[in-house]
Amino acid sequence: MSVVQQQMAAPFFFSDNAVAKVRELVEEEENPDLKLRVFVTGGGCSGFQYGFSFDENQEEDDTVIERDGVKLLVDAMSYQYLVGATIDYQEGLQGSQFVVQNPNATATCGCGSSFSI
């Protein structure tokens, strides 16, 4: 399967910027076991909010997307809210951060991390 086919078949897209930033942070920590975990929790201005953390442990029910040796983890509960989403890393006037571009969100908040379905 080609890289393009793998990306099209994957439930999430991990952007070049996000992959590069995760690789940079993992190298800074000198811990090759670190993976970026993306999750959804209740709360925020619009009902749900995105969260990001680094995790050494991969749970049995995690969905794993690996790109260029970098792993992204999504737990089973968050999966349903993130299918089709793009995980990106952006640098701008308001700072640098991981962001989720989610086609499932019907409304988002100005903070960029809160959404509703």
PALO-521701 format. One record per residue (C-alpha): residue in one letter; x, y, z. Coordinates in steps of 0.02 Angstrom, whole numbers, plus 50000, padded with zeros to 5 digits. Example, Ala and Ser with C-alpha at 12.3 -4.5 7.8 and 13.67 -1.06 7.14 Angstrom:
REM PALO-521701
A506154977550390/S506844994750357/
***
This chain:
REM PALO-521701
M500005000050000/S500715017049953/V500905031350077/V499455040549992/Q498325025250009/Q498815023250192/Q498405041450227/M496725040150137/A496305024050232/A496815031550400/P495415038350510/F496455054050548/F497735064250454/F499355068850543/S500065084250453/D501895086650407/N502035100950533/A501305090250674/V502455075550633/A503985086950630/K503525095250796/V503175078750885/R504835071850822/E505725087550884/L504915086451057/V505265067751072/E507085070751027/E507205084851156/E506535073151290/E507725059451232/N506315046751250/P505895037451088/D504395029151174/L503395045451183/K501845046751074/L500635061251049/R498945057451125/V497455067251059/F495835066151157/V494135073951179/T493395078551347/G491765086451401/G491815104951441/G492415120551356/C491345134451283/S490475123251156/G490235106751249/F491815097051204/Q493645101551200/Y495225094151127/G496695088951232/F498485084351190/S499765075251296/F501315064651275/D501145046751329/E502365032151338/N500965019451355/Q499855013251216/E498205006251280/E497394990951204/D495915000851134/D496965015251063/T496945018850878/V498735021750822/I499235031950670/E501085030850630/R501895042550506/D503765043850475/G504135034750639/V503035046450744/K501475039350829/L499815047650865/L498635039250990/V496745041451003/D495735032451137/A494135023051094/M492955036151168/S493775050651075/Y493875041050911/Q492055044150863/Y492275062950879/L493905063650782/V493615052550629/G494125062350475/A495025075850575/T496725083250535/I497975085150677/D499105099850637/Y500405110850721/Q500295129550689/E501395144250736/G500635161550733/L500405178050822/Q499415169750961/G500755156850994/S501185139350938/Q500025124750966/F499345108250905/V497635110650826/V496245099350764/Q495325103150604/N493755092750628/P492425090650492/N491245083350624/A491165099450726/T489575109350694/A490175124150797/T491835129650868/C492385142750992/G493615156950971/C494835148051087/G495115134950951/S495035120151070/S493155119251103/F491825112350985/S490085104750974/I489335091050866/
***
